[in-house]
Amino acid sequence: MQRYFIEVFYRGTHYAGFQIQQNANSIQAEVEKALHTFFRDHFQLTCSSRTDAGVHALSNFFHFDAGPGYSIIACSNDALKKAVYNLNAIIPGDIVIRQIFKVDANAHCRFDATSRSYHYYIYQDKNPFLADRSFFYPYKLDIALLQEAADLLLAFTDFTSFSKKHTQVKSFNCRIMKSEWSRKQDSIVYHVEANRFLRGMVRGLVGTMLKVGTGKILSREFKEIIEAKDNARADFSVPAHGLFLSKVNFNPNKSGLPGTF
């Protein structure tokens, strides 16, 4: 068996999430359909990072295996590049396949990822060109207070308060390496990097920190919300369309992976 990684980026507006679902369209379903159409083989994809409905990605990954008799096995590196071109002619315009490449048999796009980065975008002046890719929030925000809240997150590992209910995970522990607010052109951006993320975690963090930035709660109260381990105290109300998975990082010494993308 030969294992392959496939990198994609997409606008998630019209999809019910990244992973395949029973009664709704997903990024995975469209990628599998395009692969089957072009290669005439069925591929079972494993995803690196599951994004929710409406969330976008600048980089995300699947891996899949191909055995004897699969037409992709005969493809050279140059042929794989040509296949990417043809696949992008098949797949919907809001999904792009960036590359397909061979990896060692034990490489895993989920478990070999060392960290993931997300950006959440907010704009405060009406702008039709940002409306589907950023959250319109026309209220006074104190960036210094937002950053004060963001800095608090680096001292914690248990983020139960920022995980949505009915999540089947063994642990709510995450290691956050970066937590920063900044102004970029017409947007206010939150950048967070961690080894793993819980369901709804970034939106819960952003929504709750916005309460600090507008003075509705104090940084001390934000810290208490983290410590409470109670998601009823967090605010998950910010919309999905402001959220981007921006990068997945891999160990460059692991199983033929090319490292940071």
Phi, psi and omega in degrees: 000138175251131178261143180232146167257144175230125180260135180228155164225155191198158169260117191274007187309317188258017183236149182273025179123182184277312187279149183299144183225161185293309192240022181209154181281149183218167176300314181301317181299319180290322179292316179298320180296317180294318178298317180294319180298318184279312186269347181063028176230157177264131180240136175258113187266140171251132186262152180277309184220120181278117175260146182282173178305131177085352180276143182259169175213137172268345176195126173209164189225150163239161161230157179208160179248146175230131182255186178304136180096345176285133184295333181294335181301326183280355185282128171284176177300319178294322179293325177295322178295321177293323178297321178300317178301314181290322178298322180290341174282341182267318189286152179305153187294343180268009173233135178232130171271120184274317181196155171231131181213152181282144175225172177293159187298333182262006177290139184225122187291339177268306188283340179270356177286127181273331177197165177225146179241138175237148171237136173244128186252135178232138172232151189241352175243133185308129184207109184295341182276353176250354193300327182259004182230009183200153183267121179282115185223084189275045181240152182297128181237137176260107183298323180298319178291322176301316181291326177300318177292318181298322180295327181299329185296332183293342182269359185239157175234338181264113183244040177306322182296342185245024175247132178295159181290165177060040178255123183268084176231153180277337184214148175256016182275133176221147177252107180273125180261333182217138180209097190221138170256143178206163172258129178226109181052246184267008187234156165253129190235134171255127180243124179227135177234135180208164179289333176202161179230146177271165182296120180078007189298312184294317179294325176294320177296312183297311182301321181284322178292330177298330175295326176290316183295336178261000178082009180288327174226160178270160176303323179299322179288325176298317177299320179295325177296317177301311185291335183291335182053047183222107186289351175291344181266350179268163181246111182258016193281349181293144186285157183293330191290351175272358189255132177234129162283116189259335183198143170241126181256139179237157173289118184292345181265004186259116162053040175078013180280146183278003175094218183286133181262000000 
